Amino acid sequence: MKYLIVGLGNIGSEYANTRHNIGFNIADQLVKELGGEFANLRLAYYSEVSWKGKKLHVIKPTTYMNLSGRAVNYWMQELRIPLENVLVIVDDLALPLGKLRLKLKGSSAGHNGLKSIEATCGGQDYPRLRFGIGDDFPKGRQADYVLGLFYKEELPELPALIDKSVALIQSFVTAGPAKTMTAFNQ
């Protein structure tokens, strides 16, 4: 059984460690823990790792957030991975910082990366790990907030939250979505 794990984010040092790039950070930690490395391949940084007999193909799209669907669709086709075995890791303004939620389908909720995946990959029926980034921004400043760094007081929480996200991904591929949702959705 193989899976495509997609960490959403934007390439470039100006976006490193921003709220919008939490998908990249989680993908990096997953690959690091499983002894892999990323290579810059077609439309994405790509790594192939294993977890308990499951093959995980991990990508970080190099298409920028708004065109993430191009990379996801390419790697799904290239690797022949069905949509239900694609897990997208995405930042979510609607959840408080650190709240994790695995969903098997749903709308983009205005997230441009998810909109691109919906448009390119055939709908909303794909699993996603929603990582809460909170919504502590003044009216009209959403873009600055998601493209900004985490606040200094939030930084100590991040390593444990990223580790918990990695554990959720590992559970998803071994225990399945139902058991993972029971164990991790808060």
C-alpha positions in Angstrom: 0.0 0.0 0.0 1.4 3.4 -0.9 0.4 6.9 0.0 1.0 10.4 -1.2 1.6 12.8 1.7 1.4 16.5 0.6 2.8 19.3 2.7 1.4 22.6 1.5 3.5 25.7 1.5 5.4 28.2 -0.5 9.0 27.9 -1.7 11.6 30.5 -0.9 13.3 31.7 2.2 10.9 34.6 2.7 8.2 32.0 3.4 10.2 29.7 5.6 8.5 28.9 9.0 5.5 31.0 8.2 2.0 29.9 9.3 1.1 29.1 5.7 4.2 26.8 5.5 3.3 24.5 8.4 2.6 21.7 5.9 6.2 22.0 4.7 7.4 21.9 8.3 5.4 18.8 9.1 6.5 17.0 5.9 10.1 17.9 6.7 9.8 16.4 10.2 8.1 13.2 8.9 10.8 12.6 6.3 13.6 13.4 8.8 12.1 10.9 11.4 11.9 8.2 8.8 15.4 8.7 7.6 14.7 10.2 4.2 15.8 13.2 2.2 14.1 15.5 -0.3 15.2 15.8 -3.9 14.0 18.6 -6.2 12.1 16.8 -8.9 9.2 17.7 -11.2 6.9 20.3 -9.6 7.9 19.3 -6.0 10.5 18.4 -3.5 10.1 14.6 -3.3 11.0 11.9 -0.8 10.1 8.3 -0.5 10.2 6.7 2.9 8.6 3.7 4.6 6.6 3.3 7.8 5.6 -0.1 9.1 5.5 -1.7 5.6 3.7 1.3 4.0 5.4 3.3 1.3 5.1 7.0 1.8 5.7 9.4 -1.1 6.1 12.8 0.4 6.0 16.0 -1.6 6.3 19.7 -1.0 5.0 21.4 -4.1 7.3 23.9 -5.8 4.4 25.5 -7.6 3.6 27.9 -4.9 0.4 27.5 -2.8 -2.1 28.7 -5.4 -1.0 26.1 -7.9 -0.5 23.2 -5.6 -3.0 21.0 -7.5 -0.6 20.8 -10.5 2.0 19.0 -8.3 -0.5 16.9 -6.5 -2.1 15.7 -9.8 1.2 15.0 -11.4 2.5 12.9 -8.6 -0.9 11.1 -8.1 -0.8 10.1 -11.8 3.0 9.3 -11.9 2.8 7.1 -8.8 -0.7 5.7 -9.5 -2.0 6.7 -6.1 -5.8 7.0 -5.7 -7.2 10.2 -4.2 -8.3 8.4 -1.0 -4.6 7.6 -0.4 -3.5 11.2 -0.7 -3.2 13.1 2.6 -2.8 16.9 2.3 -1.3 18.8 5.2 -2.7 22.3 5.4 -2.8 25.4 7.7 -6.3 26.3 8.9 -7.5 29.7 10.2 -10.7 28.3 11.5 -9.0 26.2 14.1 -7.1 27.5 17.2 -3.4 27.1 17.2 -2.4 23.5 17.5 -5.8 21.9 17.1 -5.5 19.1 14.6 -8.3 17.7 12.6 -8.3 14.9 10.1 -11.1 15.2 7.5 -11.8 12.8 4.7 -13.4 15.4 2.5 -14.7 18.9 2.5 -14.6 22.3 1.0 -11.5 24.4 0.5 -13.0 26.9 3.1 -11.3 29.6 0.9 -7.8 28.1 1.1 -6.1 28.7 -2.2 -4.0 25.5 -2.0 -7.0 23.4 -1.4 -9.0 25.2 -4.2 -6.2 24.3 -6.6 -6.2 20.7 -5.6 -10.0 20.5 -5.9 -9.9 22.0 -9.4 -7.1 19.9 -10.6 -7.6 16.5 -8.9 -11.3 16.0 -9.3 -13.2 17.4 -6.3 -13.2 17.5 -2.5 -13.1 13.8 -1.7 -9.5 13.6 -0.4 -8.2 13.4 3.2 -6.6 16.4 4.7 -4.8 17.1 8.0 -5.9 20.5 9.1 -3.4 22.2 11.4 -4.9 25.1 13.4 -3.0 28.4 13.1 -5.6 30.5 14.8 -7.1 33.7 13.5 -5.5 36.4 15.7 -5.3 39.2 13.0 -7.0 42.5 12.5 -9.7 42.8 9.8 -8.3 42.8 6.3 -4.9 41.5 7.4 -5.4 37.8 6.8 -2.7 37.5 4.1 -0.1 39.2 6.3 -1.1 36.9 9.1 -0.8 33.6 7.2 2.4 34.7 5.5 3.8 35.9 8.8 5.9 34.0 11.3 4.4 32.4 14.4 4.4 34.8 17.4 7.3 34.4 19.8 5.0 33.0 22.6 3.7 30.3 20.2 7.1 29.0 19.2 7.6 26.7 22.2 4.4 24.8 21.4 5.3 24.1 17.7 7.8 21.2 18.0 5.3 19.1 20.0 2.5 20.0 17.7 4.6 19.0 14.6 5.5 15.7 16.3 1.8 15.1 17.0 1.0 15.8 13.3 3.7 13.3 12.3 2.1 10.7 14.6 -1.3 11.4 13.1 0.1 10.8 9.6 1.7 7.5 10.7 -1.6 6.4 12.3 -3.5 7.4 9.1 -1.3 5.0 7.0 -1.3 2.1 9.4 -4.5 2.2 11.5 -6.7 3.9 8.9 -8.7 7.1 8.9 -11.5 6.1 11.3 -9.2 5.0 14.1 -7.0 8.0 13.5 -9.9 10.5 13.7 -11.0 8.9 16.9 -7.5 9.1 18.4 -6.5 12.6 17.2 -9.5 14.8 16.4 -10.1 17.0 19.4 
